[in-house]
Amino acid sequence: MARVVLDQVSKVFPGPKGELLAAVNAVSLTVEDKELVVLVGPSGAGKSTLLRLIAGLEVATAGTIAIDGCVVNQVPPQDRDVAMVFQHHALYPHLTVYGNLALGLHLRRVPKAEADRRVRTTAEWLGLTPLLERMPSALSGGERQRVALGRALVRQPKVFLLDEPLSHLDAPLRAQLRADLKRLQARLGATVVYVTHDQAEALALGERLVVLRDGQIQQAADPLTLYRRPANRFVAGFIGSPPMNFLRGRLEPRGETLEVRLCAAAGSPSPFALAIAATRAAVLEGAAGRDVIVGIRPEDVRLQPHPATNAATPSVLTGTVDLVEAAGAEAHVHVRVLGQAIVARVPSDSPARPGQVVAVEFAAAHARLFDPASASGVALG
């Protein structure tokens, strides 16, 4: 297997009016040997273009791409020793499963005995042994995708490039193949770059996630770091389902430390504040009076039935339930608070009902602060 290094790689396409459009903009990324890295982001983020640049299907406008220590910018795709699996499996309909798996080896003049050994070993790994004599038309969608994966695995390339290979499958089958792929990658010790727009799939699959937006890396980290310590508001809102809640706030002094005074939608400060730990306040020294965006994950929002006798108590933050979405073992409760919409993740047996007035609490220790003035909303602490 191999290490993949991208250094300031860009790809520019001509626009419809002759303008230049940067699909990938000065991306630097290292994929370590035997690592599974997931490129994730919305449509148009540059994920597939980056994968095609590594494969050699696109030519970089600037920067260098190295595989196993060798710069491959001028190396044709067939000589880069990479295997790519696309969203559409595109099997040869006139060949059996065995024939589809073996064709690439025959074209590379791999000895017949070695090719047969590789095909049968790969088929065993993927549970395809009973299907080797079937034609693609006799396979289910999941079985066809396994054959497409096997066609890449049988080559034993340095790098596997997977471009949303599971996106057209139904949810249970996608989850099964995702788990199979992760186990197989660990077993083979393969270097894998996987592209998806599904952040839930990315979190479940990747050892390291690279979040892209408009052709630029927003953050590259392990799944838990991305979830708990997003680098900016875009990452915070993209990673997680339901996404992070955002509320307006203002930093104000609180003795020798700081607190975040929550603001109504119109911007006026409310009586409700979140305390900031001294260690985090030290990072924000001199920031008193600054406007911020407060990020709260749905599981860090706690709801309680609001006592009618305390309805006018200013020390209790109240909200009104707009909607309750059932999600199996949990429910997602949409609440209007301070004129803004938030979502709380609660147990499925929660008594919350639309129209109900509830008391709202936040786990302040898990709150993230973002700069509302910067384009991407960089994290402040």
N, C-alpha and C positions, 0 to 999 in steps of 0.2 A: 504494500500500500504506500501512500505518499502524502506529503505535506503540500498544501496549496497556498500560495502567497499572492495576494493581489496588492499592488502598490500604486495608489493614485490612479486607479483605472476609471476612464470615462468613455462613454459612448454617446455620440451626438448624431441625430437624424435630421434631415431637412424637413421642415414643416410644410404645410400646404401653400403658404405664401412665400416660400423660400427662406423663412427664418430657421434658425438652428434650435432644435429641441434636445435637451440633455436627458436621455433615458437613464443614464448612470453618470453620476457626477463625483469624480475624485474619491472613489471608494478604495479604502485600504482595509484588508481583512486577511487574517491567517487562519486556515483550517488545519489543525494539527493532524498528524498521522493517526489513523484509527478513530478519528472524532466524527460524531454525527452532528452537523450544524444545520439548523433550520433557518431559511430566509423567509420572513413573514412580513406582510404589509398589505395594504389595500390594493385594488386594481390600479395599474399605472405606476406602482412604486419602483419598478425596475428589477423585480425579482427574477423573472424569466430571462430578461435581457442579460443579467449578470451570469445566470447559469449558461446561457448560450455563448457568452464570451469565454467562459472557462472551457466549454466544449470545443470552441473554435468555429461555431456556426455563425458568429458575428465577429467582426474585426474591431479591436479597441481603437478608439480615436486617440487616446492618450493613456500613459501608464504601462505597467508590465504585469504579466501573469506568469507565474512560475509553478511548475509541478515537479515535485521530487528534486528541487534545486536547479531545474533547467528552465530558462525563460522560453515560453512556447508561443509568443505572439506571432511568429512567422511559421509555426509548425501547423500543417494541415490537420483537420479534425481526426482523420483516420490514423494519424501517427502520434496522437496525444495520449493514447492508452487510457481513455475514459469511456464509460458506458452511460448512456442517457436513456431514461424511461420517461415517456410523455404521458399526459392525461389520457390520450386515446391509445390503446394498446397496439392497434394496427398489425395484427398477426397476419401471416400469409395464409389465406383461406384454403389453398390447395395442398397445404402441408399438414401433417399430423402434429400433435404436440411435440413428439420427438423430433420431427423434421424442423419445426420452428426453433427449438432449442439448439439443434446441431448445425443449422445453416451457417451461422457466423463463424463457427469453428472450421467448417469445410472450406469456406471462402478464404480463411487464413491458413489453409493447408495444414491444420493440426492433424497429426497421425490419427487414423481411424480408431485405433484402440484407446488412445488418450481422449479423443472426442467422446467416445461412448462412455468412458468412465466419468468424465465431467458431467455429461448430460444426465446419467443415472444418479450421480451423487446430488446434483442440483435438484432433480425431480424429487428425491427423497427428502431433502431439506424443506421443500415447498409443499409436500404432500401431493405431488403430481404423478407419482409412480403408477397408480391404477389408470391414469388418463393418457399415458404416453401414445397410445394408438388411436386416440380420438382426434376428430377434426375440430377446428375452432368453432364451427357452427353447432357442435354438440356440447359446448361448454357454457356454464353460467358466466355472468359478468365477473364474479370474483375469481373463478378459475382462469378466465382469460387474462385477468390482470396478474395472476400468479405466473402465468406463462411469460408475460411481458417482463416481469421481474426476473424470472429464470433466464430469459434470453440475455439479460445484462450480467447476471451472476455467473453464468457458465463461462464467460470470457475471462473472468478473474482479472479485471482491469485494475489500474492504480486508484482510480477515483470513480465513484458512482454519483451520477447527477440525476435527481428525481424531480420532475416538474409536475407537481400536483397529480401524482399517479392514482390517487384514491378518490378524487373529488366527485366523480360521476357515480360512485357506488352509494347504495343506501346506507343509513347510519350504522346499523348493527354490523354489516359486513365491513364497512370502513374501519370500525373500531377493532374488529378481529384482525384484519390485515395489518393495521397499524401496530398492534401488539406483536404479530408474527414478524413484521419487518424489524422492529426494535430488537427482538430476541435474536433474529438472524444476523443483524449487524454486530451485536455483541459477540456472537459465536464466531463470526468470520474475522472480526477486528478490522472491518472495512472503513475506509474514509468515505463519508457520505455527505453530500450537500443536497438538502431537501427543500423544495419550494412549496409554500402553501399560503393561501390567504386566510385560512381558518386558524384563528389564534388558539382555540381550544385544542386543535390537532397539534399545533406547534408546541404548546405547553406540555402535552402528553408525550410527545415524541423526542424532542430535542435535548441533547446534553447542553447545548448552547444555542440561544436564539439571537438572530440578527434582525432587528426591526428596521425596515426601510420605509422611506417616504420621499416621493419626488426624486428618486434616484440617489438619495443620500442615507447613510446609516444614522439612525437616531439613537440607538443603543444596542450593544452586544453584550450579553450576560447570560448566566444560567436562569432557568425559569423562575425560581423563587426570588432572585434579585430583581428581575424585571417586574415581577408582580408587586413586591413590597417596596422597592426603591426605584421606581421609574425615573429616568433622567429628565423627562419633560412631560408636559401635559398631553402631548400626542400619544406617547407610549402608555401613559396612565389610562387614557381613555380607550386605547386600542386593545390592550392586554387585560383580560378579565371579562367574564360574562355572568351577570350584568357588569357593565363598565363602572369605573370609579365615579363617585358623585363629586360634583364641583360646586362649592359655595363661595360667595364673595366674603372677604374679611379684611381686617385692618390690624396691623401689629401695634400694640400699645404696651406701655410699661406696666409691670405688676411687681411692685417692690424692687428687688434687685434683678428680676428676670423679666420675661415678656409673656404676653398672652395674645391670642387672636380673638378680636372682637368680631363676631359674625355680623354681616350686614344684610339688610333686606335687598330685594332685587333692584330697588331704585338706588341703592348705594348708601343709604343712611344706616349708621351703626345701630345695632340692637343691644339689649342688656346682656346677651348671652355670649360667653367667652369660653375658649379652650385654653387650658394652661399649657405652657411649653416647658419641657424639662430644661434644667439649667445647662446641660451639655449642648442641647440644640440651640438654646438662646444665645450661647456664646458665639455660635457660628453667625448669628444674625445681629451681632453687636452693632449698635448705631442705626438699626432699621426701624425703630419706633416711629409710628406715623405712616408707615409704608403700606400701600394696598397690596393684598395677596389674594391668590385663589387657593382655597382649602380643599384638598382632595381626601375623600373618605370612601373606603371600600364598603360595599353593601353589607358585608358581614360585620362591619364595625359600627353599624347603625342599630341601636336598640330601641324597640317600641314598647310602651306600656299603656294600658288603658288610662286615659286622663281622668282623674277624680273630678266629679262635677263640682264638689265643694271648693276646689282650688282652681277653678277655671280662669280666674283673673290674677292668679299669682304670677308676678313677673319673673320669678326665678326658675320657672318651668318653661322649657321650650316646647311649644305645641305645634302640631301639624294636623292636617286633614287627609285621610286616606282617599286617594283617587281611584285606585285600581289594585286588585289582588290577582296575581298570575300564579297558578299552580304549576309546580315544577318537580313533581314526584315527591321526594322526601323533604323538600323545602318549598317555600313560597316566596315570590318576589312582590313586595308591597310598595307601591308607588305612593309617595306622600308629598303634599305641598307644605313647605315650611319656609317662612320668611319670604313668601312669594316666589319660591324656587322649587323645582321638582327634584326629588331624590328617590332612590330605591333602597329598600332594606331587604336583606336576605334573612328570612326567619324560618322556623320549623313549620312544616305543613299544617300542623294543628293550631297555628296561631289564630287567636280570635279576631284579628283585624278584619274589618269589613268596609266597603266603600261608604264614604260619608262620615265615618267614625273619627272623632277627635282623639288624638293620641299624644302622649308625652314622648319626646324624642331625646335620646342620649347618644353621644358619640364617644368612641374609644380614642381619646385624644392622643395617646401614645403612638397610634398607628397612622395618624393624619400626616399628609404630605402637603408642603407649601410650594406654590408655583408663582412665578413672576408673570403678572398679567400684561406687562409692557413688552415682553419679548415675543417674537413671532411664534416660537414653539413652546412658550411657557416653561422655561427651564426651572428645574427643581431648586428650591432654596434651602430645604432641610426637612 
